[in-house]
Amino acid sequence: MNEIGLNGLFSIFVTLGCVALSWVLLQEVRFDRIFHNSHSPRARMLHLLIAIIMGHMAAGFVLDYWQWSGSVKWLFRSG
């Protein structure tokens, strides 16, 4: 039961870290070419939503890879 809780906590931190990384990386995107006012609340909301979507996708990849790499050990066990 404790392992399930730790896996959930690990997933939360990985997802939040990937969203934060996406937010930082999106700072380099020139939103002023898309919006007239790139600092408006609507532009910031779009920026946040894009960061959440990208972070969620990246975290999904990282967590899947973590699970797959942990499952490979069962391939080489004699049994």
C-alpha positions in Angstrom: 0.0 0.0 0.0 2.9 2.3 0.8 4.4 1.7 -2.6 1.3 2.9 -4.4 1.3 6.1 -2.4 5.0 6.7 -3.2 4.4 6.0 -6.9 1.5 8.6 -6.9 3.7 11.2 -5.2 6.5 10.5 -7.6 4.1 10.9 -10.6 2.9 14.2 -9.2 6.4 15.6 -8.8 7.5 14.4 -12.3 4.4 16.0 -13.8 4.8 19.3 -12.0 8.5 19.4 -12.9 7.7 18.8 -16.6 5.0 21.5 -16.6 7.5 23.9 -15.0 10.1 23.0 -17.5 7.7 23.5 -20.3 6.7 26.9 -18.9 10.4 27.9 -18.9 11.0 26.6 -22.4 8.0 28.5 -23.7 9.4 31.7 -22.5 11.6 31.6 -25.6 8.5 31.5 -27.9 7.7 34.9 -29.5 4.0 35.2 -28.6 4.1 38.9 -29.7 4.0 37.7 -33.3 0.7 35.8 -32.6 -1.0 38.3 -30.2 -1.2 42.0 -30.4 -0.6 42.2 -26.6 1.5 39.2 -25.5 1.1 40.1 -21.8 -2.7 40.1 -21.8 -4.5 37.7 -19.6 -5.7 35.7 -22.6 -2.2 35.3 -24.0 -0.9 34.2 -20.5 -3.8 31.7 -20.2 -2.9 30.2 -23.6 0.8 30.1 -22.5 -0.2 28.3 -19.3 -2.4 25.8 -21.1 0.3 25.0 -23.7 2.8 24.5 -20.9 0.3 22.1 -19.1 -0.3 20.1 -22.2 3.4 19.9 -23.1 4.3 19.0 -19.5 1.6 16.4 -19.3 2.8 14.7 -22.5 6.5 14.9 -21.4 5.6 13.5 -18.0 3.6 10.7 -19.6 6.7 9.7 -21.6 9.0 9.9 -18.6 6.7 7.9 -16.4 6.1 5.3 -19.1 9.8 4.9 -19.7 10.4 4.6 -16.0 7.8 1.8 -15.8 9.1 0.0 -18.9 12.7 0.1 -17.7 11.6 -1.4 -14.4 9.7 -4.2 -16.2 12.8 -5.2 -18.3 14.3 -7.0 -15.3 11.5 -9.6 -15.5 12.7 -10.6 -19.0 15.9 -12.0 -17.7 14.7 -13.8 -14.6 14.8 -17.5 -14.6 11.8 -19.0 -13.4 
